[in-house]
Amino acid sequence: MMTYKKMRQLRLIIIITNIVLLVGIPQLAFAHELEQNNGISAVLHIQPDDNPIAGRKTILNISYGDSAKKFTLENCDCKISLVRNEKVLTTVKATPAHLHSTLESSAEIVFPSPGEYEIRASGRSNNNTFPDFEIEFPVKISKNIKKDTINDGYKVLIFAAGTLLIVIFAAFTYIKNGKRYNKSTR
């Protein structure tokens, strides 16, 4: 039978384990912000996992929309630029992200080094159905391919294995002490 003291110890172990898991595992999710200019709106998604790495090819997906519902990629001379310190580093043509995509574009770029950048999506209508626009998205690159990408998976694996070992040790200790307690009370 479990005593009140043992229940408190078990509850404390569970609480500590949950705190370690919540605080120790880095959060990788980022909110996608809707940006607008001249009636055109856009949302940027960066692959992989909105966590770009300097020196590696990065895929940018931008989903467009407009209040008048006249925007399509077919009618747009859309470009995506990589900007740092107000200097345009590269500009690429936005292409449809999928075969029949009319509102989602895709482009591939390489962030040269860690730091703060802007992704600038701009466009002009080929047939004057929507106004010209320029939408900017701030992006911060904190990882470099040379240092960080090799060990990231191992860090998470080691952390998870360590946490599992602590939980197993705590459970084993609890069970062992519980048996000893039961023998001494008989």
C-alpha positions in Angstrom: 0.0 0.0 0.0 1.3 3.5 -0.9 1.7 5.9 2.0 1.1 9.6 1.9 4.9 10.2 2.0 5.6 8.0 -1.0 2.8 9.6 -3.0 4.3 13.0 -2.3 7.7 11.7 -3.4 6.3 10.3 -6.6 4.4 13.5 -7.3 7.6 15.5 -6.8 9.5 13.3 -9.3 6.8 13.7 -11.9 6.7 17.5 -11.5 10.5 17.8 -11.7 10.5 15.5 -14.8 7.9 17.7 -16.5 9.7 20.9 -15.7 13.0 19.5 -17.1 11.2 18.4 -20.3 9.3 21.7 -20.8 12.3 23.9 -20.1 15.1 21.8 -21.6 13.7 21.0 -25.0 14.1 24.0 -27.3 10.9 25.3 -28.9 11.2 25.3 -32.7 7.7 26.6 -33.7 7.4 30.1 -34.9 4.2 32.1 -35.7 3.6 33.0 -39.3 2.9 36.7 -39.5 0.6 38.2 -42.1 2.2 41.2 -43.7 0.4 43.6 -46.1 1.1 46.4 -48.6 -1.2 48.1 -51.1 -4.0 45.6 -50.5 -1.8 42.5 -51.1 -1.1 40.3 -48.1 1.5 37.6 -47.7 2.7 35.0 -45.2 6.3 33.7 -45.3 7.2 30.1 -44.4 10.9 29.1 -44.4 11.9 25.4 -44.9 13.2 23.6 -42.9 10.9 24.3 -39.9 11.2 28.1 -40.1 14.8 27.7 -38.8 17.1 28.5 -41.7 20.8 27.7 -41.5 23.5 29.9 -43.0 25.4 28.4 -45.9 22.6 25.9 -46.8 20.0 26.2 -49.5 16.8 27.4 -48.0 13.3 27.2 -49.6 11.0 30.2 -49.1 7.3 29.7 -49.5 5.1 32.8 -49.7 1.3 32.6 -49.7 -0.3 35.7 -51.3 -3.8 37.1 -51.1 -5.6 40.3 -51.8 -8.9 41.8 -50.7 -10.1 42.3 -54.3 -9.3 38.7 -55.2 -7.5 39.8 -58.4 -4.0 38.6 -57.6 -2.6 35.6 -59.3 1.0 34.5 -59.8 0.4 34.2 -63.5 -0.4 38.0 -63.7 2.5 39.0 -61.4 6.1 39.8 -62.1 6.9 38.7 -58.5 10.4 38.7 -57.1 11.9 37.7 -53.8 15.0 39.5 -52.5 17.4 38.8 -49.7 18.4 42.1 -48.0 20.9 42.8 -45.3 21.6 46.3 -44.0 19.5 47.8 -46.8 21.7 46.1 -49.4 20.1 43.6 -51.8 22.2 40.5 -51.7 20.2 38.5 -54.2 16.9 38.6 -56.1 15.1 35.6 -57.6 11.9 35.2 -59.5 9.0 33.8 -57.4 7.7 30.6 -59.1 4.5 28.7 -58.2 5.0 26.4 -55.3 2.9 23.7 -56.9 1.9 22.8 -60.4 -1.5 24.6 -60.4 -0.7 27.1 -57.6 -2.0 30.6 -58.2 -1.4 32.1 -54.8 1.6 30.3 -53.3 5.2 31.0 -54.6 8.4 29.3 -53.9 12.1 30.4 -54.2 15.4 29.0 -53.2 18.1 31.1 -51.6 21.2 30.8 -49.4 21.8 33.0 -46.3 25.5 33.7 -46.5 26.1 33.9 -42.7 24.3 34.1 -39.4 22.7 37.5 -38.7 19.6 39.6 -39.3 18.1 39.8 -42.8 14.9 40.8 -44.6 13.1 38.8 -47.1 11.5 41.3 -49.5 8.6 40.0 -51.7 7.7 42.5 -54.4 5.5 42.4 -57.4 4.0 44.2 -60.4 0.9 43.3 -62.2 1.3 42.3 -65.8 -2.2 43.5 -66.7 -2.9 46.2 -64.1 -5.3 44.1 -62.1 -3.7 44.8 -58.8 -1.3 47.5 -57.4 2.4 47.1 -57.2 3.5 45.9 -53.7 6.6 45.4 -51.6 6.3 43.3 -48.4 9.2 42.8 -46.0 9.7 40.0 -43.5 12.5 40.2 -40.9 14.5 37.0 -40.5 17.2 36.1 -38.0 19.7 33.4 -38.8 21.4 32.0 -35.7 22.9 28.8 -37.0 25.8 28.1 -39.3 26.1 24.9 -41.3 29.7 24.4 -40.3 29.1 24.3 -36.6 25.5 23.6 -35.6 23.9 21.2 -37.9 26.0 18.2 -37.2 25.4 18.0 -33.5 21.7 19.2 -33.2 20.2 15.8 -33.5 22.6 14.3 -31.0 21.9 17.0 -28.5 18.2 16.3 -28.5 18.9 12.5 -28.4 21.3 12.8 -25.5 18.9 15.1 -23.6 16.0 12.7 -24.1 18.1 9.7 -23.1 19.4 11.5 -20.0 15.9 12.4 -19.0 14.7 8.8 -19.5 17.5 7.5 -17.4 16.6 9.9 -14.5 13.0 8.8 -14.7 14.0 5.1 -14.7 16.4 5.6 -11.8 13.7 7.5 -9.8 11.1 4.8 -10.5 13.6 2.1 -9.6 14.5 3.8 -6.3 10.9 4.4 -5.5 10.0 0.7 -6.1 13.1 -0.5 -4.2 12.3 1.7 -1.2 8.7 0.8 -1.3 9.5 -2.9 -1.0 11.9 -2.2 1.9 9.2 -0.2 3.7 6.7 -3.0 3.2 9.1 -5.6 4.7 9.9 -3.5 7.7 6.2 -2.9 8.6 5.3 -6.6 8.6 
